[in-house]
């Protein structure tokens, strides 16, 4: 019974972490509906989105602000996906008590025997260690900002987050440049 309760809690945690991975807990539909006009300022981040969003939306009410997670390299995404499936298969094998080593004609290691004697602890250990590695694979440390798909700031290139003052200055310059470019007549050659 405790094992079933643990698995339900673990499944809920996975669903919750996947849902909160969408903008660090900020629902994307609400953001897209709330900011539907003007230039598009896109943040590709993991945290601090809400603080920047609040200040920028007050200063520039016409800018639509969207946030999304910056995806890691494909190899890391594949490793995380594999670990996610492997974790569930391993937990299932521990619960059922099947020895996968016998399938290959090998003797089960002592850690497998310990896992069969301590199923709850073994399942918890597999779950949390796998999640830790999956999160490490999916973490990029990125804070990428674009304005109408033009890069404005990159933490990956600069190595640090912009201060609020730096970001406001950059946006002021970009907005002035966009207004100036819109007022210049376009000539066809």
FIPA-423591 format. One record per residue: residue in three letters; residue number from 1; x, y, z negated of N, C-alpha, C in turn; chain. Coordinates in steps of 0.2 Angstrom, whole numbers, plus 5000, padded with zeros to 4 digits. Each point is the difference from the previous one (the first is absolute). Example, Ala and Ser with C-alpha at 12.3 -4.5 7.8 and 13.67 -1.06 7.14 Angstrom:
BEGIN
PT, aa, i, n.x, n.y, n.z, ca.x, ca.y, ca.z, c.x, c.y, c.z, ch
PT, ALA, 1, 5066, 4972, 4961, 4996, 5006, 5000, 5004, 5006, 5000, A;
PT, SER, 2, 4998, 5005, 5004, 5004, 5006, 4999, 4996, 5005, 4997, A;
//
This chain:
BEGIN
PT, aa, i, n.x, n.y, n.z, ca.x, ca.y, ca.z, c.x, c.y, c.z, ch
PT, UNK, 1, 5004, 4994, 5000, 4996, 5006, 5000, 5004, 5006, 5000, A;
PT, UNK, 2, 5006, 5000, 4996, 5004, 5006, 5000, 5004, 5001, 5006, A;
PT, UNK, 3, 5001, 4994, 5004, 5004, 5001, 5006, 4995, 5003, 5005, A;
PT, UNK, 4, 4994, 4998, 5000, 4995, 5003, 5005, 4999, 5007, 4999, A;
PT, UNK, 5, 5000, 5002, 4993, 4999, 5007, 4999, 5007, 5004, 5002, A;
PT, UNK, 6, 5005, 4997, 4999, 5007, 5003, 5003, 4999, 5001, 5007, A;
PT, UNK, 7, 4998, 4995, 5004, 5000, 5000, 5007, 4995, 5006, 5002, A;
PT, UNK, 8, 4995, 5000, 4997, 4995, 5006, 5002, 5003, 5007, 4998, A;
PT, UNK, 9, 5003, 5000, 4995, 5003, 5007, 4998, 5006, 5001, 5005, A;
PT, UNK, 10, 5004, 4995, 5002, 5005, 5001, 5005, 4997, 5002, 5007, A;
PT, UNK, 11, 4995, 4997, 5002, 4997, 5001, 5006, 4997, 5008, 5000, A;
PT, UNK, 12, 4997, 5002, 4995, 4998, 5006, 4999, 5006, 5005, 5000, A;
PT, UNK, 13, 5005, 4999, 4997, 5006, 5004, 5001, 5003, 5001, 5007, A;
PT, UNK, 14, 5000, 4995, 5003, 5002, 5000, 5007, 4996, 5004, 5004, A;
PT, UNK, 15, 4993, 4999, 5000, 4995, 5004, 5003, 5001, 5008, 4998, A;
PT, UNK, 16, 5001, 5001, 4994, 5000, 5007, 4998, 5007, 5003, 5002, A;
PT, UNK, 17, 5005, 4996, 5000, 5007, 5003, 5003, 5000, 5001, 5007, A;
PT, UNK, 18, 4996, 4996, 5004, 4999, 5001, 5007, 4996, 5006, 5001, A;
PT, UNK, 19, 4995, 5001, 4996, 4995, 5006, 5001, 5004, 5006, 4998, A;
PT, UNK, 20, 5004, 5000, 4995, 5003, 5006, 4998, 5006, 5002, 5004, A;
PT, UNK, 21, 5003, 4995, 5004, 5005, 5001, 5004, 4998, 5005, 5006, A;
PT, UNK, 22, 4994, 5000, 5001, 4997, 5005, 5005, 5001, 5007, 4997, A;
PT, UNK, 23, 5005, 5004, 5001, 5001, 5007, 4997, 5001, 5000, 4993, A;
PT, UNK, 24, 5003, 4995, 4997, 5001, 5001, 4993, 4994, 5000, 4996, A;
PT, UNK, 25, 4995, 4997, 5002, 4993, 5001, 4996, 4995, 5005, 5003, A;
PT, UNK, 26, 5002, 5004, 5005, 4996, 5005, 5002, 4996, 4997, 5006, A;
PT, UNK, 27, 4993, 4999, 5000, 4997, 4997, 5006, 5001, 5004, 5006, A;
PT, UNK, 28, 5001, 4997, 5005, 5002, 5004, 5007, 4993, 5003, 5003, A;
PT, UNK, 29, 4994, 4996, 4999, 4994, 5003, 5003, 4998, 5007, 4997, A;
PT, UNK, 30, 5001, 5000, 4993, 4999, 5007, 4997, 5004, 5005, 5003, A;
PT, UNK, 31, 5007, 4999, 5000, 5004, 5005, 5003, 4999, 5002, 5007, A;
PT, UNK, 32, 4998, 4995, 5004, 4999, 5002, 5007, 4994, 5004, 5001, A;
PT, UNK, 33, 4995, 4998, 4996, 4993, 5004, 5000, 5001, 5007, 4997, A;
PT, UNK, 34, 5004, 5001, 4995, 5001, 5006, 4996, 5004, 5005, 5005, A;
PT, UNK, 35, 5005, 4998, 5004, 5004, 5004, 5004, 4999, 4999, 5007, A;
PT, UNK, 36, 4994, 5002, 5003, 4999, 4998, 5007, 5001, 5006, 5005, A;
PT, UNK, 37, 5003, 5005, 4998, 5001, 5006, 5005, 5007, 5002, 5000, A;
PT, UNK, 38, 5003, 5004, 5005, 5006, 5003, 5000, 5006, 4995, 5001, A;
PT, UNK, 39, 5006, 5003, 5000, 5006, 4996, 5001, 5001, 4994, 4995, A;
PT, UNK, 40, 5003, 4995, 5002, 5001, 4993, 4996, 5007, 5000, 4997, A;
PT, UNK, 41, 5000, 5000, 4994, 5006, 4999, 4996, 5000, 4993, 4997, A;
PT, UNK, 42, 5005, 4996, 5002, 5000, 4993, 4998, 5005, 4999, 4995, A;
PT, UNK, 43, 4999, 4997, 4995, 5005, 4998, 4995, 5000, 4992, 5000, A;
PT, UNK, 44, 5006, 4997, 5001, 5002, 4993, 4999, 5004, 4999, 4994, A;
PT, UNK, 45, 4996, 4998, 4995, 5003, 5000, 4993, 4998, 4994, 4996, A;
PT, UNK, 46, 5002, 5000, 4994, 4998, 4995, 4995, 4996, 5004, 4994, A;
PT, UNK, 47, 5003, 5005, 4998, 4997, 5003, 4994, 5000, 5008, 5001, A;
PT, UNK, 48, 4999, 5004, 4995, 5000, 5007, 5000, 4996, 5003, 5006, A;
PT, UNK, 49, 4996, 4996, 5003, 4996, 5003, 5006, 4995, 5005, 4997, A;
PT, UNK, 50, 4996, 4998, 4995, 4995, 5004, 4998, 5002, 5007, 4997, A;
PT, UNK, 51, 5006, 5001, 4997, 5002, 5006, 4998, 5002, 5005, 5006, A;
PT, UNK, 52, 5003, 4997, 5005, 5001, 5004, 5006, 4994, 5002, 5004, A;
PT, UNK, 53, 4995, 4995, 5000, 4994, 5001, 5003, 4996, 5006, 4997, A;
PT, UNK, 54, 5000, 5000, 4994, 4996, 5005, 4996, 5003, 5007, 5002, A;
PT, UNK, 55, 5006, 5001, 4999, 5003, 5006, 5001, 5000, 5003, 5008, A;
PT, UNK, 56, 5001, 4995, 5004, 5000, 5002, 5007, 4993, 5001, 5002, A;
PT, UNK, 57, 4995, 4996, 4998, 4993, 5002, 5002, 4997, 5006, 4997, A;
PT, UNK, 58, 5003, 5003, 4994, 4998, 5006, 4998, 5003, 5006, 5004, A;
PT, UNK, 59, 5006, 4999, 5002, 5004, 5005, 5004, 4998, 5000, 5007, A;
PT, UNK, 60, 4999, 4994, 5003, 4998, 4999, 5007, 4993, 4996, 5001, A;
PT, UNK, 61, 4995, 5004, 4999, 4993, 4996, 5000, 4998, 4997, 5007, A;
PT, UNK, 62, 5003, 5002, 5005, 4999, 4998, 5007, 5004, 4993, 5002, A;
PT, UNK, 63, 5005, 4999, 4996, 5004, 4994, 5001, 4996, 4993, 4998, A;
PT, UNK, 64, 5000, 4996, 5004, 4997, 4993, 4998, 5006, 4996, 4998, A;
PT, UNK, 65, 5000, 4997, 4994, 5005, 4996, 4997, 4998, 4993, 4999, A;
PT, UNK, 66, 5005, 4996, 5003, 4999, 4993, 5000, 5006, 4997, 4996, A;
PT, UNK, 67, 4999, 4994, 4997, 5006, 4997, 4997, 5000, 4993, 5002, A;
PT, UNK, 68, 5006, 4997, 5000, 5000, 4993, 5002, 5007, 4997, 4997, A;
PT, UNK, 69, 5000, 4993, 5000, 5006, 4997, 4998, 5005, 5000, 5005, A;
PT, UNK, 70, 5006, 5001, 4999, 5005, 4999, 5005, 5002, 4993, 5000, A;
PT, UNK, 71, 4999, 4997, 5006, 5002, 4993, 5000, 5007, 4998, 5001, A;
PT, UNK, 72, 5002, 4995, 4996, 5007, 4998, 5000, 5001, 4996, 5007, A;
PT, UNK, 73, 5007, 4998, 5001, 5002, 4997, 5006, 4996, 4993, 5001, A;
PT, UNK, 74, 4998, 4998, 5006, 4996, 4994, 5001, 5003, 4994, 4996, A;
PT, UNK, 75, 5006, 4999, 5000, 5003, 4994, 4996, 4998, 5000, 4993, A;
PT, UNK, 76, 5000, 5006, 4997, 4998, 5000, 4993, 4992, 4999, 4999, A;
PT, UNK, 77, 4996, 5002, 5005, 4993, 4999, 4999, 4999, 4992, 5001, A;
PT, UNK, 78, 5004, 4997, 5005, 4999, 4993, 5001, 5002, 4996, 4993, A;
PT, UNK, 79, 5005, 5002, 4997, 5003, 4997, 4994, 4994, 5000, 4995, A;
PT, UNK, 80, 4998, 5006, 4999, 4994, 5001, 4995, 4994, 4996, 5001, A;
PT, UNK, 81, 4998, 5000, 5007, 4994, 4996, 5002, 5002, 4992, 4998, A;
PT, UNK, 82, 5006, 4998, 5002, 5001, 4993, 4999, 5000, 4999, 4992, A;
PT, UNK, 83, 5003, 5004, 4996, 5000, 4999, 4993, 4993, 5000, 4997, A;
PT, UNK, 84, 4996, 5004, 5003, 4993, 5000, 4997, 4996, 4994, 5001, A;
PT, UNK, 85, 5001, 4997, 5006, 4997, 4993, 5002, 5004, 4995, 4996, A;
PT, UNK, 86, 5006, 5000, 5000, 5004, 4995, 4996, 4999, 5000, 4993, A;
PT, UNK, 87, 4999, 5006, 4997, 4998, 5000, 4993, 4993, 4996, 4998, A;
PT, UNK, 88, 4995, 5002, 5005, 4994, 4996, 4999, 5000, 4993, 5000, A;
PT, UNK, 89, 5004, 4997, 5005, 5001, 4993, 5001, 5003, 4997, 4994, A;
PT, UNK, 90, 5006, 5003, 4998, 5003, 4998, 4994, 4996, 5000, 4994, A;
PT, UNK, 91, 4996, 5005, 4999, 4995, 5000, 4994, 4995, 4994, 5001, A;
PT, UNK, 92, 4998, 4999, 5006, 4995, 4995, 5001, 5003, 4993, 4999, A;
PT, UNK, 93, 5007, 4999, 5002, 5003, 4994, 4998, 5001, 4998, 4993, A;
PT, UNK, 94, 5002, 5006, 4996, 5001, 4999, 4993, 4993, 4998, 4997, A;
PT, UNK, 95, 4995, 5003, 5002, 4993, 4999, 4997, 4998, 4993, 5001, A;
PT, UNK, 96, 5001, 4998, 5006, 4998, 4993, 5002, 5004, 4995, 4998, A;
PT, UNK, 97, 5007, 5001, 4999, 5004, 4996, 4997, 5004, 4995, 5005, A;
PT, UNK, 98, 4999, 5002, 5007, 5003, 4997, 5005, 5008, 5002, 5000, A;
PT, UNK, 99, 5004, 4994, 5001, 5007, 5001, 5000, 5002, 5001, 5008, A;
PT, UNK, 100, 5002, 5006, 5002, 5002, 5001, 5007, 5007, 4997, 5002, A;
PT, UNK, 101, 5004, 4999, 4995, 5006, 4997, 5001, 5000, 4993, 5002, A;
PT, UNK, 102, 4995, 4996, 4997, 4999, 4993, 5002, 4998, 4999, 5007, A;
PT, UNK, 103, 4997, 5005, 5003, 4999, 5000, 5008, 5006, 5000, 5004, A;
PT, UNK, 104, 5005, 5003, 4997, 5007, 5000, 5004, 5004, 4995, 4997, A;
PT, UNK, 105, 4998, 4996, 4996, 5004, 4994, 4997, 5005, 5003, 4995, A;
PT, UNK, 106, 4999, 5005, 4997, 5005, 5003, 4995, 4997, 4999, 4993, A;
PT, UNK, 107, 5005, 5000, 4995, 4998, 5000, 4993, 4998, 5007, 4998, A;
PT, UNK, 108, 4994, 5001, 4996, 4998, 5007, 4998, 5005, 5003, 4995, A;
PT, UNK, 109, 5002, 5006, 5001, 5005, 5003, 4996, 4996, 5001, 4993, A;
PT, UNK, 110, 5004, 5002, 4995, 4998, 5000, 4993, 4995, 5006, 4999, A;
PT, UNK, 111, 5001, 5005, 5004, 4996, 5006, 5000, 4993, 4998, 5002, A;
PT, UNK, 112, 4999, 4996, 5005, 4994, 4998, 5002, 4996, 4996, 4995, A;
PT, UNK, 113, 5004, 4995, 4996, 4997, 4997, 4995, 4998, 5004, 4994, A;
PT, UNK, 114, 5004, 5005, 4999, 4998, 5005, 4995, 4993, 5004, 5002, A;
PT, UNK, 115, 5000, 5001, 5006, 4994, 5004, 5003, 4994, 4995, 4999, A;
PT, UNK, 116, 5000, 4994, 5001, 4995, 4995, 4999, 4998, 5000, 4993, A;
PT, UNK, 117, 5004, 5000, 4995, 4999, 5000, 4993, 4997, 5007, 4998, A;
PT, UNK, 118, 5002, 5005, 5003, 4998, 5007, 4998, 4997, 5004, 5006, A;
PT, UNK, 119, 4994, 4997, 5002, 4997, 5003, 5006, 4998, 5007, 5000, A;
PT, UNK, 120, 4997, 5002, 4995, 4998, 5007, 4999, 5006, 5005, 5001, A;
PT, UNK, 121, 5006, 4998, 4996, 5006, 5004, 5000, 5003, 5000, 5007, A;
PT, UNK, 122, 5000, 4994, 5003, 5003, 4999, 5006, 4997, 5004, 5006, A;
PT, UNK, 123, 4993, 5000, 5000, 4996, 5004, 5004, 5001, 5007, 4999, A;
PT, UNK, 124, 5000, 5003, 4994, 5001, 5007, 4999, 5007, 5002, 5002, A;
PT, UNK, 125, 5005, 4996, 4999, 5007, 5001, 5002, 5001, 5001, 5008, A;
PT, UNK, 126, 4997, 4995, 5003, 5000, 5000, 5008, 4996, 5006, 5002, A;
PT, UNK, 127, 4994, 5002, 4997, 4996, 5005, 5002, 5004, 5007, 4999, A;
PT, UNK, 128, 5003, 5001, 4995, 5003, 5007, 4998, 5007, 5000, 5004, A;
PT, UNK, 129, 5004, 4995, 5000, 5006, 5001, 5003, 4999, 5001, 5008, A;
PT, UNK, 130, 4995, 4996, 5003, 4999, 5001, 5007, 4997, 5007, 5001, A;
PT, UNK, 131, 4996, 5003, 4996, 4997, 5006, 5001, 5006, 5006, 4999, A;
PT, UNK, 132, 5005, 4998, 4996, 5005, 5005, 4999, 5004, 5000, 5007, A;
PT, UNK, 133, 5002, 4994, 5002, 5004, 5000, 5007, 4996, 5003, 5005, A;
PT, UNK, 134, 4993, 4999, 5001, 4996, 5002, 5005, 5000, 5008, 5000, A;
PT, UNK, 135, 4999, 5003, 4994, 5000, 5007, 4999, 5007, 5003, 5002, A;
PT, UNK, 136, 5005, 4997, 4998, 5007, 5002, 5002, 5001, 5000, 5008, A;
PT, UNK, 137, 4997, 4995, 5003, 5000, 5000, 5007, 4996, 5005, 5004, A;
PT, UNK, 138, 4995, 5002, 4997, 4995, 5005, 5003, 5002, 5007, 4998, A;
PT, UNK, 139, 5004, 5001, 4995, 5002, 5007, 4998, 5005, 5003, 5005, A;
PT, UNK, 140, 4999, 5006, 5002, 5005, 5003, 5005, 5003, 5006, 4996, A;
PT, UNK, 141, 4997, 5003, 4996, 5002, 5007, 4997, 4999, 5006, 5004, A;
PT, UNK, 142, 4996, 4999, 5005, 4999, 5005, 5005, 4995, 5006, 4998, A;
PT, UNK, 143, 5001, 5006, 5002, 4996, 5005, 4999, 5000, 5004, 5007, A;
PT, UNK, 144, 4996, 4998, 5005, 5001, 5003, 5006, 4994, 5004, 5002, A;
PT, UNK, 145, 5001, 5006, 5002, 4994, 5005, 5001, 5001, 5002, 5008, A;
PT, UNK, 146, 4994, 5000, 5003, 4999, 5002, 5007, 4995, 5005, 5000, A;
PT, UNK, 147, 5000, 5005, 5005, 4995, 5005, 5001, 4999, 4999, 5007, A;
PT, UNK, 148, 4993, 4998, 5002, 4998, 4998, 5007, 5005, 4996, 5003, A;
PT, UNK, 149, 5002, 4994, 4997, 5005, 4995, 5002, 5007, 5003, 5001, A;
PT, UNK, 150, 5002, 5006, 4998, 5007, 5002, 5000, 5003, 5000, 4993, A;
PT, UNK, 151, 5005, 4996, 5000, 5003, 4999, 4993, 5002, 5007, 4997, A;
PT, UNK, 152, 4998, 5001, 4994, 5001, 5006, 4996, 5005, 4999, 4994, A;
PT, UNK, 153, 5000, 4994, 4997, 5004, 4998, 4995, 5001, 4992, 5000, A;
PT, UNK, 154, 5006, 4998, 4998, 5002, 4993, 5000, 5004, 4999, 4993, A;
PT, UNK, 155, 4998, 4996, 4996, 5004, 4999, 4994, 5005, 4994, 5002, A;
PT, UNK, 156, 4998, 4996, 5005, 5005, 4995, 5002, 5007, 5004, 5003, A;
PT, UNK, 157, 4999, 5005, 5003, 5005, 5004, 5003, 5004, 5005, 4995, A;
PT, UNK, 158, 4996, 5003, 4996, 5002, 5005, 4995, 5003, 4997, 4994, A;
PT, UNK, 159, 4996, 4995, 4998, 5002, 4996, 4994, 4996, 5003, 4993, A;
PT, UNK, 160, 4996, 5005, 5001, 4996, 5002, 4995, 4994, 5003, 5002, A;
PT, UNK, 161, 4995, 5001, 4995, 4994, 5003, 5001, 5000, 5008, 5001, A;
PT, UNK, 162, 4996, 5003, 5004, 5000, 5007, 5000, 4997, 5003, 4994, A;
PT, UNK, 163, 5003, 5006, 4998, 4996, 5003, 4995, 4994, 5003, 5003, A;
PT, UNK, 164, 4995, 5002, 4995, 4994, 5003, 5003, 5001, 5006, 5004, A;
PT, UNK, 165, 5005, 5004, 4997, 5002, 5006, 5004, 5003, 4999, 5007, A;
PT, UNK, 166, 5004, 4995, 5000, 5003, 4998, 5007, 4995, 4998, 5004, A;
PT, UNK, 167, 4995, 4996, 4998, 4995, 4997, 5005, 4995, 5006, 5002, A;
PT, UNK, 168, 4999, 5005, 4995, 4995, 5005, 5002, 5004, 5005, 5005, A;
PT, UNK, 169, 5007, 5001, 4999, 5003, 5004, 5005, 5001, 4996, 5007, A;
PT, UNK, 170, 5001, 4994, 5000, 5000, 4996, 5006, 4993, 5001, 5004, A;
PT, UNK, 171, 4995, 4999, 4996, 4993, 5000, 5003, 4999, 5007, 5003, A;
PT, UNK, 172, 5002, 5005, 4996, 4999, 5007, 5002, 5003, 5001, 5007, A;
PT, UNK, 173, 5007, 4998, 5000, 5003, 5001, 5007, 4997, 4996, 5005, A;
PT, UNK, 174, 4998, 4994, 4999, 4997, 4996, 5005, 4993, 5003, 5003, A;
PT, UNK, 175, 4996, 5002, 4995, 4994, 5003, 5002, 5001, 5007, 5004, A;
PT, UNK, 176, 5005, 5004, 4998, 5001, 5006, 5004, 5003, 4998, 5007, A;
PT, UNK, 177, 5004, 4995, 5000, 5002, 4998, 5007, 4995, 4997, 5004, A;
PT, UNK, 178, 4995, 4996, 4997, 4994, 4998, 5004, 4996, 5005, 5002, A;
PT, UNK, 179, 4999, 5005, 4996, 4995, 5006, 5002, 5004, 5004, 5006, A;
PT, UNK, 180, 5007, 5001, 4999, 5003, 5003, 5005, 5000, 4996, 5007, A;
PT, UNK, 181, 5001, 4994, 4999, 5000, 4995, 5007, 4993, 5000, 5003, A;
PT, UNK, 182, 4995, 5001, 4996, 4993, 5000, 5002, 4998, 5006, 5004, A;
PT, UNK, 183, 5003, 5006, 4998, 4999, 5006, 5003, 5004, 5002, 5006, A;
PT, UNK, 184, 5005, 4996, 5001, 5004, 5000, 5006, 4997, 4997, 5006, A;
PT, UNK, 185, 4999, 5004, 5006, 4996, 4997, 5006, 5004, 4995, 5003, A;
PT, UNK, 186, 4996, 4995, 5002, 5004, 4994, 5003, 5000, 5001, 5008, A;
PT, UNK, 187, 5005, 5000, 5003, 5001, 5001, 5007, 5001, 4993, 5003, A;
PT, UNK, 188, 4997, 4999, 5006, 5001, 4994, 5004, 5006, 5001, 5005, A;
PT, UNK, 189, 5004, 4995, 5001, 5005, 5001, 5005, 4998, 4997, 5007, A;
//
